[in-house]
Amino acid sequence: MIYYHYTTLKAFSGILQENPTKDKEICFWATRYDCFRDKTEYKHGIAKIYPALDNFEVQSSIQDDRKIAPFFDPTDVERALGLPVPYVISISARKDNEYMWKHYADNSHGVVMELGFNNPQGTYDAAMFSIESCIYDSKITNEELYQLVKDKYFEMAGIMLKSNKELAITLLRDNPSVFVRFIAMYLLAFVAPRFKKDEFIEEEETRIIISSPKKEYNNLLDNAQCPAVIENIVTEVKKFVDCEKQRPDNKNFFREIFMPISVLKRIYVKGDKQKHEVEDILRKRGLSHIPIEVMA
């Protein structure tokens, strides 16, 4: 699957690592949800999910102790320290979006990186990730929203059964309320961050979403008594959670997400001057084999 990342020349130079470890030649910063340009965006997504999820659970006659819609209160979610939260890398399905060239590629003086990904979903270290297109308010009906929530509800149930069948069956048998809470966390992580207000519709954004608790969560894990069946999982999660970083010039939090250079397929620029600058950057990194194309 091919996607595009709009950025400045300076940021592009930083994305390509100097003296990198093998398969970690590229590094993107995944921004934490509360550092987005629109500070209310994640709450907006949670509020969008609630009525559709509530309707689905009523229509499906789900028992009260197994319902998760009541958890979808934006204020309660933000206060819940232990919940995984979304970290986002912005990409696009198009390389010719003039709005993006202007606002995210230095008024057309930057670059667009063509990126090829084999899998739209998977794990990065101990965190789940998913590539999801954003949904703008005017582009989805109530019926479509209901179907989306329903599909994602069953998708997570299937992921749990496939990835750790023994644990999933144990939870379903002995503690079904815990099983459905994992589904709730999946919806919060990979559905809520997809919703955006129409004022951002020209961005036509797609997102690489990485789900992880905030760094402070490790304080809770240190004091928690974990069942033996998930002890190893918790250990790996703690390692990843602890890697959250903060930008030195502000309060924005992010995670470094490393990728192999094979992900970078091509670079697009808008002029010969930018092409020469990109060639110089690639030469210094030993990456002169990567093609550069000048767009009209």
Phi and psi in degrees as GROMACS dihedral restraints (atoms count N, CA, C in turn):
[ dihedral_restraints ]
;  ai    aj    ak    al  type     phi  dphi    fc
    3     4     5     6     1  -103.8    20    10
    4     5     6     7     1   132.9    20    10
    6     7     8     9     1  -136.4    20    10
    7     8     9    10     1   172.3    20    10
    9    10    11    12     1  -132.8    20    10
   10    11    12    13     1   142.7    20    10
   12    13    14    15     1  -122.4    20    10
   13    14    15    16     1   117.1    20    10
   15    16    17    18     1   -86.6    20    10
   16    17    18    19     1   132.4    20    10
   18    19    20    21     1  -160.3    20    10
   19    20    21    22     1   172.0    20    10
   21    22    23    24     1   -84.1    20    10
   22    23    24    25     1   164.1    20    10
   24    25    26    27     1   -62.6    20    10
   25    26    27    28     1   -40.0    20    10
   27    28    29    30     1   -62.6    20    10
   28    29    30    31     1   -45.6    20    10
   30    31    32    33     1   -66.2    20    10
   31    32    33    34     1   -38.7    20    10
   33    34    35    36     1   -58.6    20    10
   34    35    36    37     1   -43.5    20    10
   36    37    38    39     1   -62.0    20    10
   37    38    39    40     1   -35.3    20    10
   39    40    41    42     1   -75.0    20    10
   40    41    42    43     1   -30.1    20    10
   42    43    44    45     1   -65.4    20    10
   43    44    45    46     1   -37.6    20    10
   45    46    47    48     1   -81.5    20    10
   46    47    48    49     1   114.5    20    10
   48    49    50    51     1   -75.1    20    10
   49    50    51    52     1   143.6    20    10
   51    52    53    54     1   -87.5    20    10
   52    53    54    55     1   134.0    20    10
   54    55    56    57     1    48.8    20    10
   55    56    57    58     1    55.6    20    10
   57    58    59    60     1   -80.2    20    10
   58    59    60    61     1   160.5    20    10
   60    61    62    63     1   -72.8    20    10
   61    62    63    64     1   148.6    20    10
   63    64    65    66     1   -56.3    20    10
   64    65    66    67     1   135.2    20    10
   66    67    68    69     1    70.3    20    10
   67    68    69    70     1    12.5    20    10
   69    70    71    72     1  -130.5    20    10
   70    71    72    73     1    38.2    20    10
   72    73    74    75     1   -75.8    20    10
   73    74    75    76     1   -21.3    20    10
   75    76    77    78     1  -115.0    20    10
   76    77    78    79     1   139.3    20    10
   78    79    80    81     1  -135.9    20    10
   79    80    81    82     1   117.3    20    10
   81    82    83    84     1  -102.4    20    10
   82    83    84    85     1   150.5    20    10
   84    85    86    87     1   -97.4    20    10
   85    86    87    88     1   117.7    20    10
   87    88    89    90     1   -91.1    20    10
   88    89    90    91     1   116.4    20    10
   90    91    92    93     1   -83.1    20    10
   91    92    93    94     1   136.6    20    10
   93    94    95    96     1   -70.1    20    10
   94    95    96    97     1   148.6    20    10
   96    97    98    99     1   -54.5    20    10
   97    98    99   100     1   -36.1    20    10
   99   100   101   102     1   -82.4    20    10
  100   101   102   103     1     7.4    20    10
  102   103   104   105     1  -112.2    20    10
  103   104   105   106     1    10.4    20    10
  105   106   107   108     1   -64.9    20    10
  106   107   108   109     1   160.3    20    10
  108   109   110   111     1   -58.2    20    10
  109   110   111   112     1   -43.5    20    10
  111   112   113   114     1   -95.1    20    10
  112   113   114   115     1   105.6    20    10
  114   115   116   117     1   -68.3    20    10
  115   116   117   118     1   -18.0    20    10
  117   118   119   120     1   -96.5    20    10
  118   119   120   121     1     1.7    20    10
  120   121   122   123     1   -60.6    20    10
  121   122   123   124     1   -46.3    20    10
  123   124   125   126     1   -66.0    20    10
  124   125   126   127     1   -41.3    20    10
  126   127   128   129     1   -60.2    20    10
  127   128   129   130     1   -39.0    20    10
  129   130   131   132     1   -60.1    20    10
  130   131   132   133     1   -43.2    20    10
  132   133   134   135     1   -66.1    20    10
  133   134   135   136     1   -40.5    20    10
  135   136   137   138     1   -63.1    20    10
  136   137   138   139     1   -43.7    20    10
  138   139   140   141     1   -65.0    20    10
  139   140   141   142     1   -31.5    20    10
  141   142   143   144     1   -67.7    20    10
  142   143   144   145     1   -37.4    20    10
  144   145   146   147     1   -70.7    20    10
  145   146   147   148     1   -38.5    20    10
  147   148   149   150     1   -50.6    20    10
  148   149   150   151     1   -55.6    20    10
  150   151   152   153     1   -63.0    20    10
  151   152   153   154     1   -36.2    20    10
  153   154   155   156     1   -68.5    20    10
  154   155   156   157     1   -41.3    20    10
  156   157   158   159     1   -67.2    20    10
  157   158   159   160     1   -42.7    20    10
  159   160   161   162     1   -61.0    20    10
  160   161   162   163     1   -43.7    20    10
  162   163   164   165     1   -63.1    20    10
  163   164   165   166     1   -43.2    20    10
  165   166   167   168     1   -61.0    20    10
  166   167   168   169     1   -44.3    20    10
  168   169   170   171     1   -68.5    20    10
  169   170   171   172     1   -35.1    20    10
  171   172   173   174     1   -67.7    20    10
  172   173   174   175     1   -47.6    20    10
  174   175   176   177     1   -62.9    20    10
  175   176   177   178     1   -29.9    20    10
  177   178   179   180     1   -90.4    20    10
  178   179   180   181     1     1.2    20    10
  180   181   182   183     1    54.0    20    10
  181   182   183   184     1    41.4    20    10
  183   184   185   186     1   -73.2    20    10
  184   185   186   187     1   135.8    20    10
  186   187   188   189     1   -60.7    20    10
  187   188   189   190     1   149.6    20    10
  189   190   191   192     1   -57.0    20    10
  190   191   192   193     1   -39.4    20    10
  192   193   194   195     1   -75.6    20    10
  193   194   195   196     1    -3.0    20    10
  195   196   197   198     1  -115.6    20    10
  196   197   198   199     1     6.7    20    10
  198   199   200   201     1   -81.6    20    10
  199   200   201   202     1   141.5    20    10
  201   202   203   204     1  -115.2    20    10
  202   203   204   205     1    -9.9    20    10
  204   205   206   207     1   -55.2    20    10
  205   206   207   208     1   -38.9    20    10
  207   208   209   210     1   -59.8    20    10
  208   209   210   211     1   -20.2    20    10
  210   211   212   213     1   -74.2    20    10
  211   212   213   214     1   -15.0    20    10
  213   214   215   216     1   -88.9    20    10
  214   215   216   217     1    56.9    20    10
  216   217   218   219     1  -105.3    20    10
  217   218   219   220     1   117.6    20    10
  219   220   221   222     1   -53.2    20    10
  220   221   222   223     1   -40.0    20    10
  222   223   224   225     1   -67.8    20    10
  223   224   225   226     1   -43.8    20    10
  225   226   227   228     1   -64.0    20    10
  226   227   228   229     1   -39.4    20    10
  228   229   230   231     1   -62.6    20    10
  229   230   231   232     1   -43.7    20    10
  231   232   233   234     1   -65.7    20    10
  232   233   234   235     1   -28.9    20    10
  234   235   236   237     1   -82.0    20    10
  235   236   237   238     1   -15.5    20    10
  237   238   239   240     1   -82.1    20    10
  238   239   240   241     1    94.5    20    10
  240   241   242   243     1   -59.1    20    10
  241   242   243   244     1   -35.6    20    10
  243   244   245   246     1   -80.6    20    10
  244   245   246   247     1    -7.0    20    10
  246   247   248   249     1   -72.4    20    10
  247   248   249   250     1   139.9    20    10
  249   250   251   252     1   -62.1    20    10
  250   251   252   253     1   143.1    20    10
  252   253   254   255     1  -124.8    20    10
  253   254   255   256     1   158.6    20    10
  255   256   257   258     1   -81.8    20    10
  256   257   258   259     1   137.3    20    10
  258   259   260   261     1  -115.6    20    10
  259   260   261   262     1   136.4    20    10
  261   262   263   264     1  -127.0    20    10
  262   263   264   265     1   135.4    20    10
  264   265   266   267     1  -111.4    20    10
  265   266   267   268     1   123.7    20    10
  267   268   269   270     1   -85.5    20    10
  268   269   270   271     1   128.8    20    10
  270   271   272   273     1  -134.8    20    10
  271   272   273   274     1  -176.8    20    10
  273   274   275   276     1  -145.6    20    10
  274   275   276   277     1   153.9    20    10
  276   277   278   279     1   -85.6    20    10
  277   278   279   280     1    -7.1    20    10
  279   280   281   282     1  -126.1    20    10
  280   281   282   283     1   146.6    20    10
  282   283   284   285     1  -102.0    20    10
  283   284   285   286     1    -4.5    20    10
  285   286   287   288     1  -117.2    20    10
  286   287   288   289     1    29.6    20    10
  288   289   290   291     1   -83.4    20    10
  289   290   291   292     1   106.8    20    10
  291   292   293   294     1   -64.6    20    10
  292   293   294   295     1   -32.0    20    10
  294   295   296   297     1   -61.8    20    10
  295   296   297   298     1   -43.3    20    10
  297   298   299   300     1   -69.9    20    10
  298   299   300   301     1   -39.6    20    10
  300   301   302   303     1   -57.5    20    10
  301   302   303   304     1   -41.9    20    10
  303   304   305   306     1   -71.1    20    10
  304   305   306   307     1   -46.9    20    10
  306   307   308   309     1   -93.2    20    10
  307   308   309   310     1   -21.2    20    10
  309   310   311   312     1  -122.3    20    10
  310   311   312   313     1   -11.1    20    10
  312   313   314   315     1  -119.4    20    10
  313   314   315   316     1    42.7    20    10
  315   316   317   318     1    55.6    20    10
  316   317   318   319     1    49.6    20    10
  318   319   320   321     1    53.5    20    10
  319   320   321   322     1    45.2    20    10
  321   322   323   324     1    73.3    20    10
  322   323   324   325     1     9.6    20    10
  324   325   326   327     1   -97.7    20    10
  325   326   327   328     1     1.7    20    10
  327   328   329   330     1   -98.8    20    10
  328   329   330   331     1  -147.4    20    10
  330   331   332   333     1  -136.6    20    10
  331   332   333   334     1   162.6    20    10
  333   334   335   336     1  -121.5    20    10
  334   335   336   337     1   124.0    20    10
  336   337   338   339     1   -93.9    20    10
  337   338   339   340     1   125.2    20    10
  339   340   341   342     1   -88.1    20    10
  340   341   342   343     1   122.6    20    10
  342   343   344   345     1  -119.9    20    10
  343   344   345   346     1   135.7    20    10
  345   346   347   348     1  -114.7    20    10
  346   347   348   349     1   122.5    20    10
  348   349   350   351     1  -117.1    20    10
  349   350   351   352     1   135.7    20    10
  351   352   353   354     1   -77.3    20    10
  352   353   354   355     1   -35.2    20    10
  354   355   356   357     1  -127.8    20    10
  355   356   357   358     1   131.4    20    10
  357   358   359   360     1   -77.9    20    10
  358   359   360   361     1   -13.5    20    10
  360   361   362   363     1  -141.7    20    10
  361   362   363   364     1   155.5    20    10
  363   364   365   366     1   165.2    20    10
  364   365   366   367     1  -153.3    20    10
  366   367   368   369     1  -126.7    20    10
  367   368   369   370     1   144.8    20    10
  369   370   371   372     1  -120.4    20    10
  370   371   372   373     1   112.0    20    10
  372   373   374   375     1    53.9    20    10
  373   374   375   376     1  -121.7    20    10
  375   376   377   378     1   -99.8    20    10
  376   377   378   379     1    12.1    20    10
  378   379   380   381     1  -111.6    20    10
  379   380   381   382     1   145.0    20    10
  381   382   383   384     1   -80.5    20    10
  382   383   384   385     1   147.6    20    10
  384   385   386   387     1  -134.7    20    10
  385   386   387   388     1   158.8    20    10
  387   388   389   390     1  -152.6    20    10
  388   389   390   391     1   139.1    20    10
  390   391   392   393     1   -94.8    20    10
  391   392   393   394     1   118.7    20    10
  393   394   395   396     1  -134.0    20    10
  394   395   396   397     1   135.8    20    10
  396   397   398   399     1   -77.6    20    10
  397   398   399   400     1   142.8    20    10
  399   400   401   402     1   -72.7    20    10
  400   401   402   403     1   151.5    20    10
  402   403   404   405     1  -117.4    20    10
  403   404   405   406     1   119.0    20    10
  405   406   407   408     1   -92.8    20    10
  406   407   408   409     1   146.2    20    10
  408   409   410   411     1   -49.2    20    10
  409   410   411   412     1   -42.6    20    10
  411   412   413   414     1   -80.7    20    10
  412   413   414   415     1    -3.0    20    10
  414   415   416   417     1  -103.0    20    10
  415   416   417   418     1     8.2    20    10
  417   418   419   420     1  -140.1    20    10
  418   419   420   421     1   133.5    20    10
  420   421   422   423     1   -87.9    20    10
  421   422   423   424     1   167.4    20    10
  423   424   425   426     1   -61.4    20    10
  424   425   426   427     1   -37.5    20    10
  426   427   428   429     1   -66.0    20    10
  427   428   429   430     1   -41.9    20    10
  429   430   431   432     1   -66.9    20    10
  430   431   432   433     1   -37.2    20    10
  432   433   434   435     1   -64.8    20    10
  433   434   435   436     1   -43.0    20    10
  435   436   437   438     1   -58.2    20    10
  436   437   438   439     1   -46.6    20    10
  438   439   440   441     1   -66.0    20    10
  439   440   441   442     1   -38.7    20    10
  441   442   443   444     1   -61.0    20    10
  442   443   444   445     1   -47.9    20    10
  444   445   446   447     1   -63.1    20    10
  445   446   447   448     1   -42.9    20    10
  447   448   449   450     1   -60.8    20    10
  448   449   450   451     1   -47.3    20    10
  450   451   452   453     1   -62.0    20    10
  451   452   453   454     1   -43.3    20    10
  453   454   455   456     1   -70.5    20    10
  454   455   456   457     1   -31.6    20    10
  456   457   458   459     1   -58.9    20    10
  457   458   459   460     1   -51.6    20    10
  459   460   461   462     1   -73.7    20    10
  460   461   462   463     1   -28.2    20    10
  462   463   464   465     1   -60.5    20    10
  463   464   465   466     1   -45.8    20    10
  465   466   467   468     1   -67.4    20    10
  466   467   468   469     1   -38.2    20    10
  468   469   470   471     1   -58.6    20    10
  469   470   471   472     1   -41.7    20    10
  471   472   473   474     1   -66.9    20    10
  472   473   474   475     1   -38.8    20    10
  474   475   476   477     1   -61.5    20    10
  475   476   477   478     1   -43.3    20    10
  477   478   479   480     1   -64.1    20    10
  478   479   480   481     1   -43.7    20    10
  480   481   482   483     1   -67.0    20    10
  481   482   483   484     1   -34.4    20    10
  483   484   485   486     1   -77.4    20    10
  484   485   486   487     1   -40.0    20    10
  486   487   488   489     1   -80.5    20    10
  487   488   489   490     1   -34.8    20    10
  489   490   491   492     1  -150.3    20    10
  490   491   492   493     1    77.1    20    10
  492   493   494   495     1   -59.7    20    10
  493   494   495   496     1   -41.6    20    10
  495   496   497   498     1   -61.3    20    10
  496   497   498   499     1   -46.6    20    10
  498   499   500   501     1   -64.9    20    10
  499   500   501   502     1   -43.0    20    10
  501   502   503   504     1   -62.3    20    10
  502   503   504   505     1   -44.1    20    10
  504   505   506   507     1   -66.6    20    10
  505   506   507   508     1   -38.8    20    10
  507   508   509   510     1   -60.9    20    10
  508   509   510   511     1   -43.9    20    10
  510   511   512   513     1   -66.0    20    10
  511   512   513   514     1   -43.0    20    10
  513   514   515   516     1   -61.1    20    10
  514   515   516   517     1   -37.3    20    10
  516   517   518   519     1   -78.2    20    10
  517   518   519   520     1   -46.2    20    10
  519   520   521   522     1   -99.8    20    10
  520   521   522   523     1   -26.7    20    10
  522   523   524   525     1  -151.6    20    10
  523   524   525   526     1    68.5    20    10
  525   526   527   528     1   -61.5    20    10
  526   527   528   529     1   -26.3    20    10
  528   529   530   531     1   -65.4    20    10
  529   530   531   532     1   -31.6    20    10
  531   532   533   534     1   -71.8    20    10
  532   533   534   535     1   -39.8    20    10
  534   535   536   537     1   -56.4    20    10
  535   536   537   538     1   -47.9    20    10
  537   538   539   540     1   -72.0    20    10
  538   539   540   541     1   -22.3    20    10
  540   541   542   543     1   -68.8    20    10
  541   542   543   544     1   -30.5    20    10
  543   544   545   546     1   -63.9    20    10
  544   545   546   547     1   -36.9    20    10
  546   547   548   549     1   -64.2    20    10
  547   548   549   550     1   -41.3    20    10
  549   550   551   552     1   -59.7    20    10
  550   551   552   553     1   -43.9    20    10
  552   553   554   555     1   -64.3    20    10
  553   554   555   556     1   -34.8    20    10
  555   556   557   558     1   -65.2    20    10
  556   557   558   559     1   -43.6    20    10
  558   559   560   561     1   -64.5    20    10
  559   560   561   562     1   -40.6    20    10
  561   562   563   564     1   -66.1    20    10
  562   563   564   565     1   -35.8    20    10
  564   565   566   567     1   -79.5    20    10
  565   566   567   568     1   -41.3    20    10
  567   568   569   570     1  -118.4    20    10
  568   569   570   571     1    -6.5    20    10
  570   571   572   573     1  -109.1    20    10
  571   572   573   574     1   -49.3    20    10
  573   574   575   576     1   -54.9    20    10
  574   575   576   577     1   -40.8    20    10
  576   577   578   579     1   -72.2    20    10
  577   578   579   580     1    -4.3    20    10
  579   580   581   582     1   -80.9    20    10
  580   581   582   583     1   -21.6    20    10
  582   583   584   585     1   -84.4    20    10
  583   584   585   586     1   132.6    20    10
  585   586   587   588     1  -136.9    20    10
  586   587   588   589     1   151.7    20    10
  588   589   590   591     1   -74.5    20    10
  589   590   591   592     1   157.3    20    10
  591   592   593   594     1   -63.9    20    10
  592   593   594   595     1   -19.2    20    10
  594   595   596   597     1   -64.7    20    10
  595   596   597   598     1   -15.7    20    10
  597   598   599   600     1  -108.0    20    10
  598   599   600   601     1    14.5    20    10
  600   601   602   603     1   -64.8    20    10
  601   602   603   604     1   -28.0    20    10
  603   604   605   606     1   -68.1    20    10
  604   605   606   607     1   -16.5    20    10
  606   607   608   609     1   -70.0    20    10
  607   608   609   610     1   -30.3    20    10
  609   610   611   612     1    48.2    20    10
  610   611   612   613     1    50.6    20    10
  612   613   614   615     1   -79.2    20    10
  613   614   615   616     1   143.3    20    10
  615   616   617   618     1  -116.8    20    10
  616   617   618   619     1   152.1    20    10
  618   619   620   621     1  -131.1    20    10
  619   620   621   622     1   137.1    20    10
  621   622   623   624     1   -89.6    20    10
  622   623   624   625     1   114.3    20    10
  624   625   626   627     1  -107.8    20    10
  625   626   627   628     1   124.5    20    10
  627   628   629   630     1  -111.2    20    10
  628   629   630   631     1   128.5    20    10
  630   631   632   633     1  -102.8    20    10
  631   632   633   634     1   122.5    20    10
  633   634   635   636     1  -157.7    20    10
  634   635   636   637     1   146.0    20    10
  636   637   638   639     1   -64.3    20    10
  637   638   639   640     1   159.7    20    10
  639   640   641   642     1   -67.8    20    10
  640   641   642   643     1   161.3    20    10
  642   643   644   645     1   -58.5    20    10
  643   644   645   646     1   -34.2    20    10
  645   646   647   648     1   -60.6    20    10
  646   647   648   649     1   -20.1    20    10
  648   649   650   651     1   -62.9    20    10
  649   650   651   652     1   -27.4    20    10
  651   652   653   654     1   -61.2    20    10
  652   653   654   655     1   -26.3    20    10
  654   655   656   657     1   -63.0    20    10
  655   656   657   658     1   -35.3    20    10
  657   658   659   660     1   -73.3    20    10
  658   659   660   661     1   -42.0    20    10
  660   661   662   663     1   -64.0    20    10
  661   662   663   664     1   -34.0    20    10
  663   664   665   666     1   -60.8    20    10
  664   665   666   667     1   -30.3    20    10
  666   667   668   669     1  -102.7    20    10
  667   668   669   670     1     2.7    20    10
  669   670   671   672     1   -89.6    20    10
  670   671   672   673     1   145.8    20    10
  672   673   674   675     1   -96.1    20    10
  673   674   675   676     1   104.7    20    10
  675   676   677   678     1   -93.9    20    10
  676   677   678   679     1   139.5    20    10
  678   679   680   681     1   -58.1    20    10
  679   680   681   682     1   144.7    20    10
  681   682   683   684     1   -57.3    20    10
  682   683   684   685     1   -31.8    20    10
  684   685   686   687     1   -65.3    20    10
  685   686   687   688     1   -23.2    20    10
  687   688   689   690     1  -118.5    20    10
  688   689   690   691     1    11.8    20    10
  690   691   692   693     1   -60.5    20    10
  691   692   693   694     1   -44.8    20    10
  693   694   695   696     1   -65.8    20    10
  694   695   696   697     1   -37.7    20    10
  696   697   698   699     1   -61.9    20    10
  697   698   699   700     1   -45.3    20    10
  699   700   701   702     1   -62.1    20    10
  700   701   702   703     1   -39.4    20    10
  702   703   704   705     1   -60.7    20    10
  703   704   705   706     1   -44.7    20    10
  705   706   707   708     1   -67.9    20    10
  706   707   708   709     1   -38.6    20    10
  708   709   710   711     1   -61.1    20    10
  709   710   711   712     1   -43.2    20    10
  711   712   713   714     1   -59.8    20    10
  712   713   714   715     1   -40.3    20    10
  714   715   716   717     1   -61.2    20    10
  715   716   717   718     1   -44.8    20    10
  717   718   719   720     1   -69.7    20    10
  718   719   720   721     1   -43.6    20    10
  720   721   722   723     1   -57.7    20    10
  721   722   723   724     1   -37.5    20    10
  723   724   725   726     1   -69.4    20    10
  724   725   726   727     1   -11.2    20    10
  726   727   728   729     1   -88.1    20    10
  727   728   729   730     1     4.2    20    10
  729   730   731   732     1   -61.1    20    10
  730   731   732   733     1   140.2    20    10
  732   733   734   735     1  -125.2    20    10
  733   734   735   736     1   165.2    20    10
  735   736   737   738     1  -125.0    20    10
  736   737   738   739     1   134.5    20    10
  738   739   740   741     1   -61.1    20    10
  739   740   741   742     1   138.1    20    10
  741   742   743   744     1   -67.5    20    10
  742   743   744   745     1   -22.4    20    10
  744   745   746   747     1   -99.0    20    10
  745   746   747   748     1    -2.3    20    10
  747   748   749   750     1  -160.3    20    10
  748   749   750   751     1  -168.1    20    10
  750   751   752   753     1   -97.7    20    10
  751   752   753   754     1    11.1    20    10
  753   754   755   756     1   -73.9    20    10
  754   755   756   757     1   135.7    20    10
  756   757   758   759     1  -105.5    20    10
  757   758   759   760     1   149.4    20    10
  759   760   761   762     1  -156.2    20    10
  760   761   762   763     1   170.1    20    10
  762   763   764   765     1  -126.7    20    10
  763   764   765   766     1   141.0    20    10
  765   766   767   768     1   -82.2    20    10
  766   767   768   769     1   123.8    20    10
  768   769   770   771     1  -115.8    20    10
  769   770   771   772     1   112.2    20    10
  771   772   773   774     1   -93.5    20    10
  772   773   774   775     1   145.2    20    10
  774   775   776   777     1  -139.9    20    10
  775   776   777   778     1   154.8    20    10
  777   778   779   780     1   -73.0    20    10
  778   779   780   781     1   154.4    20    10
  780   781   782   783     1   -63.6    20    10
  781   782   783   784     1   -21.5    20    10
  783   784   785   786     1   -61.8    20    10
  784   785   786   787     1   -18.8    20    10
  786   787   788   789     1   -67.8    20    10
  787   788   789   790     1   -32.2    20    10
  789   790   791   792     1   -82.8    20    10
  790   791   792   793     1   110.2    20    10
  792   793   794   795     1   -94.3    20    10
  793   794   795   796     1   -35.5    20    10
  795   796   797   798     1  -165.1    20    10
  796   797   798   799     1   158.9    20    10
  798   799   800   801     1  -126.3    20    10
  799   800   801   802     1   133.6    20    10
  801   802   803   804     1  -110.6    20    10
  802   803   804   805     1   138.1    20    10
  804   805   806   807     1  -133.1    20    10
  805   806   807   808     1   171.5    20    10
  807   808   809   810     1  -107.4    20    10
  808   809   810   811     1    -1.5    20    10
  810   811   812   813     1  -160.7    20    10
  811   812   813   814     1   164.5    20    10
  813   814   815   816     1   -65.3    20    10
  814   815   816   817     1   -34.9    20    10
  816   817   818   819     1   -60.4    20    10
  817   818   819   820     1   -46.5    20    10
  819   820   821   822     1   -65.6    20    10
  820   821   822   823     1   -35.8    20    10
  822   823   824   825     1   -61.2    20    10
  823   824   825   826     1   -44.6    20    10
  825   826   827   828     1   -64.7    20    10
  826   827   828   829     1   -37.5    20    10
  828   829   830   831     1   -66.9    20    10
  829   830   831   832     1   -40.0    20    10
  831   832   833   834     1   -66.8    20    10
  832   833   834   835     1   -42.0    20    10
  834   835   836   837     1   -57.5    20    10
  835   836   837   838     1   -40.3    20    10
  837   838   839   840     1   -65.1    20    10
  838   839   840   841     1   -42.7    20    10
  840   841   842   843     1   -62.8    20    10
  841   842   843   844     1   -45.8    20    10
  843   844   845   846     1   -64.6    20    10
  844   845   846   847     1   -39.7    20    10
  846   847   848   849     1   -62.0    20    10
  847   848   849   850     1   -42.1    20    10
  849   850   851   852     1   -66.0    20    10
  850   851   852   853     1   -26.5    20    10
  852   853   854   855     1   -93.5    20    10
  853   854   855   856     1    -1.6    20    10
  855   856   857   858     1    71.9    20    10
  856   857   858   859     1    33.3    20    10
  858   859   860   861     1  -123.4    20    10
  859   860   861   862     1    33.4    20    10
  861   862   863   864     1   -65.5    20    10
  862   863   864   865     1   -12.3    20    10
  864   865   866   867     1   -75.7    20    10
  865   866   867   868     1   -14.0    20    10
  867   868   869   870     1   -76.9    20    10
  868   869   870   871     1   123.9    20    10
  870   871   872   873     1   -70.5    20    10
  871   872   873   874     1   148.1    20    10
  873   874   875   876     1  -122.4    20    10
  874   875   876   877     1   134.0    20    10
  876   877   878   879     1  -124.9    20    10
  877   878   879   880     1   131.7    20    10
  879   880   881   882     1   -90.3    20    10
  880   881   882   883     1   121.2    20    10
  882   883   884   885     1   -93.3    20    10
  883   884   885   886     1   149.4    20    10
